[in-house]
Amino acid sequence: MLNKLKYIIITIIFLLISFVFGSKTIINNIRPIATQTLLPLDETNDLSILDKLTSKFEIFRDNTNKAYNSNLSGRKVFIEAYGATQLLLNKRLISDSSVGYVLKDNNNFLHFAGYLVDTKKNAQQLINFNNYLQSLDIPFVFVSALSKNIEGYTEFKNGLDIYSKSNTNVNVFFNELKSNNINYLNLNTLDTGELNKEELFFKTDHHWKTETAFWAYTEIVDYLDYKLKIKLDKDRYFTNIDNYDTHILKESFLGSLGKRMGRIYSGIDDYTYITPKFDTYFKISLGYQNNLVKEGKFNDSIIDKTLSDINEPIETNRYGTYFSQDNSFETIENINAKNDYKILLIKDSYALPVASFLSLSCKKVTMVDLRLVKNESVKEYIENGDYDIVIMLYGSGSISSYNMFDIK
């Protein structure tokens, strides 16, 4: 009875907050809403009175929705109030209009929902791509980023695991690759060494931490060495964390999931970025034509100092500290390279910090993001690039996306 009363009181409080902010939003935006709604209809249309009224109502509805979505009064306060309500109600499955559901596991990490997908089709696409690369005599390896749904650590209460099927999708995908003799590195099967499981991912963001990305980089270098005899770091210098500085920004990052739920519900993450102690010099080019956009030391050409600035708000996308953002085509040329290896890296956002470290141990890394490629031919780009190897590095979400394997 007391629990039921608590839920009723919390719900009433949140409804009151919603009413206040909703009303204030309408009041603040009444002029543009009214102006757009009262514009005369096209008189050339032979509409009945009922149709005209219906059309006016639809215009009013659309303009009101637009005002709510872009100009909600006290938006941050509203999100915090909503998150606090969900926390008081002990909700771990939260409906989200843009992503479906947000989940909170038993260790209070936030997750996007992952649904069952037929990844066999994606594997077949990759098999075809591997055959194409073989015809060019270019070796290929697929790398799976760690899943945030960590085996033996991540648990979901009350049957919420039905919304977290990303690992099942990944396993089906790798079974197909294995049966077709495709080179792959499944990082989920490896020991993360000194990194504890609770330290691998941000709680408020879907990405892995920089320390985890550096570990992934070392594993990729090791795999290329023993599997393909591609020796990026013969002396184990670049893969030695002792040769890097670690910068920790305490309680500075509210990630993509945390922004949806607010800091009260989500908490706030620390953010760490890693930079080399040794001398570096890079040239960064963007686009299909490889247009030079900047050059300089690692800290000047690869690190975005506005995103790594502790004085910036916690909503700042700290994860974009490496390269600022995803681009369709981006080439990092290492002027101080100790070898001549050139790598094409087909990637999603998990690869950003990995690519920054990988670029330290070879001559050139070119990143290609199929989400952003428009009409350009990736295959033509490969044929003109003289690459020593093609690597594809995806997180579990991308493995479940057919478009991420549609390479033309």
C-alpha positions in Angstrom: 0.0 0.0 0.0 2.8 2.4 0.9 4.7 1.6 -2.3 1.6 2.2 -4.4 1.1 5.6 -2.6 4.7 6.5 -3.3 4.3 5.8 -7.0 1.1 7.8 -7.1 2.7 10.8 -5.4 5.8 10.7 -7.6 3.7 10.4 -10.7 1.6 13.4 -9.7 4.7 15.5 -9.0 6.1 14.7 -12.4 2.8 15.4 -14.2 2.7 18.8 -12.4 6.3 19.6 -13.5 5.4 18.5 -17.1 2.4 20.7 -17.1 4.3 23.7 -15.9 7.1 23.4 -18.4 4.7 22.4 -21.2 2.5 25.5 -20.5 5.6 27.8 -20.4 6.8 26.4 -23.7 3.4 27.2 -25.4 3.4 30.7 -23.9 7.0 31.4 -25.0 6.3 30.2 -28.5 2.7 31.2 -29.0 3.5 34.0 -31.5 5.4 31.8 -34.1 2.9 29.0 -33.6 -0.1 31.3 -34.2 1.6 33.1 -37.1 2.3 29.9 -39.0 -1.1 28.4 -38.1 -3.1 31.5 -39.3 -1.3 31.8 -42.6 -4.0 31.6 -45.4 -4.4 28.3 -47.1 -3.7 28.0 -50.8 -7.0 29.2 -52.4 -6.4 27.3 -55.6 -7.2 24.1 -53.6 -10.9 23.3 -53.7 -11.2 22.3 -50.0 -14.3 21.9 -48.0 -14.8 23.8 -44.7 -14.1 20.6 -42.8 -10.9 19.9 -44.8 -9.7 23.5 -44.2 -10.3 23.1 -40.4 -8.6 19.7 -40.5 -5.6 21.2 -42.3 -5.4 24.1 -39.8 -5.4 21.7 -36.9 -2.6 19.6 -38.5 -0.6 22.8 -39.0 -1.1 23.8 -35.3 -0.2 20.3 -34.2 3.0 20.2 -36.2 4.1 23.7 -35.1 3.4 22.8 -31.5 5.4 19.6 -31.7 8.2 21.6 -33.3 8.2 24.1 -30.5 8.3 21.3 -27.9 11.1 19.4 -29.6 13.4 22.4 -30.1 12.4 25.1 -27.6 11.1 23.2 -24.5 11.3 25.7 -21.7 13.8 24.5 -19.0 14.7 21.5 -21.2 17.6 20.4 -18.9 15.5 20.8 -15.8 12.7 18.8 -17.4 15.1 16.0 -18.4 16.5 15.9 -14.8 13.0 15.8 -13.3 12.1 13.0 -15.6 15.3 11.0 -14.8 14.8 11.6 -11.1 11.2 10.3 -11.3 12.4 7.1 -13.0 15.1 6.7 -10.4 12.6 7.1 -7.5 10.4 4.5 -9.3 13.5 2.2 -9.7 12.8 2.0 -13.4 15.5 0.2 -15.4 13.7 0.1 -18.8 13.0 3.6 -20.1 11.0 4.4 -23.2 12.8 6.8 -25.6 11.1 8.2 -28.7 14.2 8.2 -30.8 16.0 5.0 -29.9 13.2 2.8 -28.5 14.4 1.9 -25.0 17.3 2.8 -22.7 18.3 0.0 -20.2 20.1 0.2 -16.9 21.9 -3.0 -15.8 22.6 -4.2 -12.3 25.9 -2.3 -12.2 24.1 1.0 -13.2 25.5 1.1 -16.7 23.2 2.5 -19.4 22.6 0.6 -22.6 20.7 1.1 -25.9 18.3 -1.7 -26.5 19.6 -4.4 -28.8 17.1 -6.5 -30.7 17.6 -9.8 -32.5 18.8 -9.3 -36.1 19.7 -11.8 -38.9 23.4 -11.0 -39.1 24.0 -13.9 -41.5 23.1 -11.6 -44.3 25.7 -9.1 -43.1 28.3 -11.9 -42.8 27.6 -12.9 -46.4 28.2 -9.3 -47.5 31.5 -9.3 -45.7 32.5 -12.7 -47.3 31.8 -11.1 -50.7 33.9 -8.1 -49.8 36.8 -10.4 -48.6 36.7 -12.2 -51.9 36.9 -8.9 -53.7 40.0 -7.9 -51.7 41.6 -11.3 -52.4 41.3 -10.5 -56.1 43.4 -7.4 -55.4 45.8 -9.4 -53.2 45.0 -7.2 -50.2 44.7 -9.0 -46.8 41.6 -8.4 -44.7 40.7 -8.7 -41.0 37.4 -8.0 -39.2 37.7 -6.7 -35.6 34.8 -6.6 -33.2 34.9 -4.0 -30.5 34.1 -5.1 -27.0 30.4 -5.4 -26.3 29.1 -3.3 -23.4 27.0 -6.3 -22.4 30.0 -8.0 -20.8 29.8 -11.8 -20.3 29.9 -12.7 -16.6 29.6 -9.1 -15.5 26.6 -7.4 -17.1 23.2 -8.5 -15.8 19.6 -7.2 -16.3 16.8 -7.5 -13.8 13.3 -8.7 -14.3 13.7 -10.2 -17.8 15.2 -7.0 -19.4 17.7 -9.3 -21.2 15.1 -9.7 -23.9 16.0 -6.2 -24.9 19.7 -7.0 -25.0 20.5 -9.4 -27.8 23.5 -7.7 -29.3 25.9 -10.5 -28.1 23.6 -13.2 -29.8 23.8 -11.2 -33.1 27.6 -11.0 -32.8 28.0 -14.7 -32.1 25.9 -15.7 -35.1 27.9 -13.3 -37.3 31.3 -14.7 -36.1 30.1 -18.3 -36.7 29.5 -17.4 -40.3 32.9 -15.8 -40.6 34.6 -18.8 -39.0 32.9 -21.3 -41.3 34.1 -19.2 -44.3 37.7 -18.8 -43.2 37.6 -15.0 -42.8 40.3 -13.5 -40.7 38.7 -12.0 -37.6 39.6 -10.8 -34.1 36.8 -11.0 -31.6 37.9 -8.8 -28.7 35.1 -10.1 -26.6 37.0 -13.4 -26.2 40.2 -11.9 -24.9 41.5 -11.2 -21.4 41.5 -7.4 -20.9 44.6 -7.7 -18.6 44.9 -5.1 -15.9 41.6 -3.4 -17.0 38.8 -4.4 -14.7 35.4 -5.1 -16.2 33.8 -2.1 -14.4 36.4 0.1 -16.0 35.9 -0.8 -19.7 33.0 1.4 -20.6 31.4 4.7 -19.7 28.3 4.4 -17.6 26.5 7.2 -19.4 27.8 6.6 -23.0 27.7 3.5 -25.3 31.4 3.8 -26.2 34.4 2.2 -24.6 36.8 4.3 -22.5 40.1 5.5 -24.0 42.1 3.0 -21.9 40.0 0.2 -23.4 40.6 1.5 -26.9 44.4 1.6 -26.3 44.2 -2.1 -25.1 42.3 -2.9 -28.3 45.0 -1.2 -30.3 47.7 -3.4 -28.8 45.7 -6.5 -29.5 45.2 -5.5 -33.1 48.9 -4.9 -33.5 49.7 -8.3 -31.9 47.1 -10.1 -34.2 48.5 -8.5 -37.3 52.0 -9.6 -36.3 51.3 -13.3 -35.5 48.5 -13.9 -38.0 49.5 -11.8 -41.1 53.2 -11.1 -40.4 52.5 -7.4 -40.5 54.9 -5.9 -38.0 53.7 -2.5 -37.0 55.7 -2.3 -33.7 58.7 -4.6 -33.8 60.3 -3.1 -30.7 57.0 -2.9 -28.7 57.5 0.8 -28.2 54.3 2.3 -29.5 52.1 -0.3 -27.7 53.8 0.4 -24.4 51.6 2.6 -22.3 54.6 3.8 -20.3 55.5 5.9 -23.4 52.2 7.9 -23.0 50.8 10.6 -20.8 47.3 9.9 -19.3 45.1 12.9 -18.7 42.1 12.4 -16.4 39.1 14.8 -16.3 37.2 14.0 -13.2 33.3 14.0 -13.4 33.4 15.8 -16.8 31.4 13.7 -19.2 27.6 13.0 -19.6 27.5 10.7 -22.5 24.9 10.0 -25.2 22.7 7.9 -22.9 23.2 10.2 -19.9 22.0 13.2 -21.9 18.7 11.4 -22.5 18.1 10.6 -18.8 19.9 13.4 -16.9 22.8 13.3 -14.4 20.5 12.4 -11.4 19.5 9.2 -13.0 22.7 8.4 -14.9 25.6 9.8 -12.8 28.6 11.5 -14.4 31.7 9.8 -15.9 35.3 10.7 -15.7 37.0 11.1 -19.0 40.6 10.1 -19.8 42.6 10.8 -22.9 46.0 9.4 -23.7 48.7 11.2 -25.6 52.3 10.2 -26.7 55.3 11.4 -24.8 57.5 11.1 -27.9 57.9 13.4 -30.9 55.1 13.2 -33.5 54.0 15.0 -36.7 50.9 14.3 -38.8 49.1 15.5 -41.8 45.3 15.1 -41.7 43.3 15.0 -45.0 39.5 14.8 -45.5 37.2 13.8 -48.3 37.4 11.5 -51.3 40.1 13.8 -52.8 42.2 13.8 -49.6 42.3 17.5 -49.1 44.8 18.6 -46.4 43.0 20.3 -43.5 45.7 20.5 -40.8 49.1 19.2 -39.7 51.2 19.2 -36.6 52.0 17.2 -33.5 49.6 14.6 -32.1 48.2 17.1 -29.6 47.6 19.7 -32.3 46.4 17.6 -35.3 44.5 14.7 -33.7 43.4 16.0 -30.3 40.4 18.4 -30.3 41.4 20.7 -27.4 37.9 22.2 -27.1 36.5 18.8 -26.3 39.2 17.9 -23.9 38.9 21.2 -22.0 37.8 20.6 -18.4 36.1 24.0 -18.3 33.6 22.9 -21.0 30.1 21.7 -19.9 29.7 18.0 -19.0 27.4 17.6 -22.0 30.5 18.2 -24.2 31.2 15.2 -26.4 34.4 14.2 -24.7 34.5 11.0 -26.8 35.1 13.1 -29.9 38.4 14.4 -28.4 40.2 12.2 -31.0 39.5 13.6 -34.5 36.6 15.7 -33.3 34.0 13.7 -35.2 33.3 10.9 -37.7 34.0 11.7 -41.4 33.3 9.8 -44.6 37.0 9.7 -45.6 39.8 10.8 -43.3 43.6 10.1 -43.8 46.2 10.4 -41.1 49.8 10.5 -42.5 52.5 9.9 -40.0 55.6 11.9 -41.1 57.7 10.3 -38.4 56.7 6.7 -39.2 59.2 3.9 -38.6 57.7 1.7 -41.5 55.8 2.2 -44.7 52.6 0.3 -43.9 49.3 1.9 -45.2 46.1 0.8 -43.6 42.5 1.3 -44.8 40.2 1.2 -41.7 36.5 0.8 -42.4 34.9 1.9 -39.1 32.3 3.2 -36.9 32.8 5.6 -33.9 34.4 2.9 -31.8 37.5 3.2 -34.0 38.2 6.9 -33.4 40.7 6.5 -30.5 42.0 3.2 -31.8 42.8 4.9 -35.2 44.7 7.6 -33.4 47.0 5.1 -31.7 47.2 2.9 -34.8 48.5 5.9 -36.8 51.5 6.2 -34.5 52.8 2.8 -35.6 52.4 3.0 -39.4 52.9 5.4 -42.4 49.2 6.0 -43.1 45.7 5.2 -41.8 42.7 6.1 -43.9 39.4 5.9 -42.1 36.2 5.2 -44.1 32.8 5.5 -42.4 30.0 4.0 -44.6 27.3 5.9 -42.6 28.6 9.1 -44.1 29.7 7.9 -47.6 27.3 9.2 -50.2 27.9 8.4 -53.9 31.6 7.7 -53.7 32.9 4.3 -54.6 34.8 2.8 -51.7 36.1 0.0 -53.9 37.6 2.5 -56.4 39.1 4.3 -53.5 40.8 1.1 -52.3 42.1 0.3 -55.8 43.7 3.7 -56.0 45.2 3.7 -52.6 48.0 1.0 -52.6 47.0 -0.3 -49.2 48.8 -3.1 -47.4 45.7 -4.3 -45.4 42.1 -3.5 -45.0 40.7 -3.6 -41.4 37.0 -3.3 -40.5 36.4 -2.4 -36.9 32.7 -2.3 -35.7 30.8 -2.3 -32.5 27.9 -4.7 -32.0 25.3 -2.2 -33.2 27.1 -1.8 -36.5 27.4 -5.6 -36.9 23.6 -5.7 -36.8 23.2 -3.0 -39.5 23.0 -4.2 -43.1 24.0 -0.8 -44.5 27.4 -1.1 -42.7 28.3 -3.9 -45.0 26.9 -2.5 -48.3 30.3 -1.6 -49.9 30.2 -0.4 -53.5 
